[in-house]
């Protein structure tokens, strides 16, 4: 979903993180990323590249979360299957 970059930071154990505010109290968290290509307060569109996934042992390992307010939501039903 479209949204506004609300935070770009670093958390030990998760590395670089980006949090996007999608409005209506929804936000997404992306961690274990590098080569960040956005800035805080920037508007981003659905499908826009915001960073690349960190590779560990030649495998990408993205950490992804969806939040509704203070509640974590299972992202499986929100992701587009290819």
Backbone as CSV, one residue per row, in Angstrom:
resi,resn,N_x,N_y,N_z,CA_x,CA_y,CA_z,C_x,C_y,C_z
1,UNK,0.839,-1.186,0.000,0.000,0.000,0.000,0.884,1.250,0.000
2,UNK,0.350,2.312,-0.530,1.040,3.594,-0.495,1.210,4.045,0.952
3,UNK,2.171,4.924,1.184,2.351,5.436,2.534,3.474,6.443,2.626
4,UNK,3.763,6.836,3.849,4.811,7.814,4.148,5.874,7.130,5.001
5,UNK,7.130,7.303,4.637,8.234,6.746,5.429,8.252,7.495,6.760
6,UNK,7.944,6.789,7.854,7.898,7.454,9.160,9.202,7.306,9.933
7,UNK,9.990,6.251,9.628,11.247,6.054,10.357,12.220,5.236,9.521
8,UNK,13.467,5.665,9.526,14.583,4.874,9.011,15.584,4.837,10.153
9,UNK,15.952,3.623,10.576,16.831,3.510,11.746,17.631,2.216,11.667
10,UNK,18.317,1.927,12.760,19.109,0.700,12.894,18.785,0.094,14.249
11,UNK,18.510,-1.211,14.276,18.254,-1.925,15.519,19.191,-3.126,15.567
12,UNK,20.002,-3.231,16.618,20.886,-4.403,16.728,20.075,-5.706,16.614
13,UNK,20.575,-6.634,15.832,19.882,-7.898,15.606,18.961,-7.873,14.402
14,UNK,18.504,-6.692,14.016,17.636,-6.545,12.844,18.286,-5.703,11.755
15,UNK,19.336,-4.979,12.104,20.016,-4.137,11.127,19.202,-2.907,10.785
16,UNK,19.329,-2.458,9.552,18.581,-1.287,9.087,17.092,-1.602,9.057
17,UNK,16.274,-0.614,9.434,14.820,-0.795,9.359,14.175,0.413,8.715
18,UNK,13.043,0.154,8.074,12.178,1.209,7.550,10.771,0.918,8.058
19,UNK,10.108,1.961,8.553,8.701,1.848,8.940,7.906,2.787,8.040
20,UNK,6.849,2.243,7.440,5.977,3.032,6.569,4.612,3.159,7.237
21,UNK,4.120,4.386,7.329,2.785,4.675,7.842,1.829,4.694,6.654
22,UNK,0.853,3.780,6.665,-0.079,3.655,5.547,-1.408,4.350,5.822
23,UNK,-1.514,5.008,6.957,-2.766,5.655,7.318,-3.729,4.662,7.942
24,UNK,-4.824,5.151,8.476,-5.854,4.321,9.097,-5.267,3.413,10.177
25,UNK,-4.174,3.876,10.821,-3.499,3.173,11.924,-2.735,1.920,11.473
26,UNK,-2.458,1.764,10.164,-1.671,0.644,9.655,-0.237,1.079,9.396
27,UNK,0.705,0.204,9.713,2.106,0.458,9.366,2.781,-0.857,9.030
28,UNK,3.851,-0.757,8.243,4.653,-1.937,7.917,6.087,-1.669,8.330
29,UNK,6.766,-2.757,8.703,8.154,-2.695,9.147,8.973,-3.602,8.234
30,UNK,10.065,-3.077,7.729,10.990,-3.830,6.884,12.348,-3.782,7.563
31,UNK,12.940,-4.946,7.850,14.247,-4.992,8.516,15.152,-5.959,7.764
32,UNK,16.436,-5.938,8.140,17.475,-6.718,7.461,17.581,-6.259,6.011
33,UNK,17.689,-4.945,5.850,17.759,-4.331,4.524,19.018,-3.482,4.409
34,UNK,19.366,-3.156,3.176,20.519,-2.286,2.906,20.217,-1.474,1.661
35,UNK,21.135,-0.616,1.277,20.970,0.245,0.103,19.596,0.921,0.102
36,UNK,19.296,1.598,1.177,18.015,2.281,1.328,17.917,3.419,0.313
37,UNK,16.810,3.459,-0.422,16.664,4.435,-1.507,15.550,5.451,-1.243
38,UNK,15.113,5.581,0.009,14.069,6.538,0.379,14.536,7.369,1.571
39,UNK,13.769,8.389,1.900,14.061,9.261,3.036,12.835,9.354,3.939
40,UNK,13.071,9.674,5.212,11.953,9.891,6.122,11.055,10.996,5.587
41,UNK,9.766,10.845,5.819,8.717,11.782,5.376,8.449,11.721,3.876
42,UNK,9.104,10.805,3.156,8.873,10.653,1.714,7.624,9.810,1.483
43,UNK,6.814,10.222,0.506,5.661,9.433,0.084,6.146,8.338,-0.857
44,UNK,5.678,7.100,-0.634,6.041,5.991,-1.520,4.772,5.317,-2.023
45,UNK,4.840,4.821,-3.243,3.720,4.121,-3.855,3.872,2.626,-3.692
46,UNK,2.771,1.928,-3.739,2.782,0.467,-3.679,3.674,-0.080,-4.792
47,UNK,4.561,-0.988,-4.459,5.445,-1.598,-5.442,6.745,-0.853,-5.670
48,UNK,6.881,0.338,-5.101,8.105,1.122,-5.260,9.243,0.494,-4.455
49,UNK,10.424,0.436,-5.046,11.582,-0.115,-4.327,12.030,0.878,-3.263
50,UNK,12.181,0.378,-2.020,12.615,1.236,-0.916,14.007,0.865,-0.416
51,UNK,14.441,-0.370,-0.699,15.752,-0.856,-0.250,15.990,-2.223,-0.882
52,UNK,17.167,-2.771,-0.632,17.432,-4.148,-1.044,17.539,-5.016,0.206
53,UNK,17.310,-6.289,0.028,17.350,-7.236,1.146,18.798,-7.626,1.421
54,UNK,19.144,-7.666,2.692,20.474,-8.098,3.096,20.640,-9.575,2.784
55,UNK,21.771,-9.933,2.195,22.041,-11.346,1.906,22.911,-11.940,3.001
56,UNK,22.474,-13.083,3.515,23.228,-13.833,4.510,23.400,-15.241,3.952
57,UNK,24.647,-15.673,3.796,24.934,-16.980,3.190,24.272,-17.124,1.822
58,UNK,24.373,-16.062,1.013,23.832,-16.035,-0.354,22.313,-16.180,-0.415
59,UNK,21.610,-15.866,0.679,20.149,-15.904,0.696,19.630,-14.603,1.280
60,UNK,18.611,-14.039,0.642,17.976,-12.840,1.179,17.118,-13.198,2.381
61,UNK,17.199,-12.373,3.417,16.427,-12.635,4.632,15.738,-11.358,5.091
62,UNK,14.618,-11.040,4.485,13.849,-9.869,4.858,13.030,-10.164,6.113
63,UNK,13.017,-9.226,7.036,12.111,-9.294,8.187,10.996,-8.307,7.889
64,UNK,9.732,-8.780,7.879,8.590,-7.964,7.485,7.471,-8.114,8.502
65,UNK,6.879,-6.988,8.907,5.756,-7.010,9.847,4.685,-6.032,9.379
66,UNK,3.419,-6.354,9.718,2.303,-5.434,9.525,1.698,-5.177,10.894
67,UNK,1.420,-3.912,11.180,0.830,-3.519,12.455,-0.461,-2.749,12.209
68,UNK,-1.457,-3.004,13.047,-2.687,-2.201,13.125,-2.692,-1.637,14.531
69,UNK,-2.312,-0.381,14.656,-2.150,0.215,15.982,-1.028,-0.478,16.727
70,UNK,-1.315,-1.045,17.875,-0.320,-1.745,18.699,-0.326,-3.257,18.467
71,UNK,-1.143,-3.734,17.526,-1.300,-5.176,17.302,-0.599,-5.623,16.021
72,UNK,0.258,-6.643,16.169,0.923,-7.241,15.010,-0.086,-8.126,14.275
73,UNK,-0.072,-8.045,12.936,-0.997,-8.808,12.102,-0.205,-9.802,11.259
74,UNK,-0.760,-10.991,11.074,-0.117,-11.998,10.215,-0.126,-11.457,8.770
75,UNK,1.047,-11.266,8.170,1.094,-10.651,6.832,0.742,-11.590,5.684
76,UNK,0.610,-12.875,5.944,0.419,-13.836,4.857,-0.787,-13.501,3.962
77,UNK,-1.909,-13.119,4.551,-3.091,-12.846,3.734,-3.015,-11.495,3.014
78,UNK,-2.039,-10.661,3.354,-1.880,-9.343,2.746,-0.929,-9.360,1.546
79,UNK,-0.098,-10.385,1.450,0.908,-10.433,0.398,0.322,-10.965,-0.906
80,UNK,0.800,-10.426,-2.020,0.366,-10.884,-3.340,1.165,-12.130,-3.688
81,UNK,0.461,-13.208,-3.974,1.131,-14.458,-4.345,1.475,-14.433,-5.814
82,UNK,2.685,-14.884,-6.132,3.127,-14.924,-7.541,3.300,-16.342,-7.983
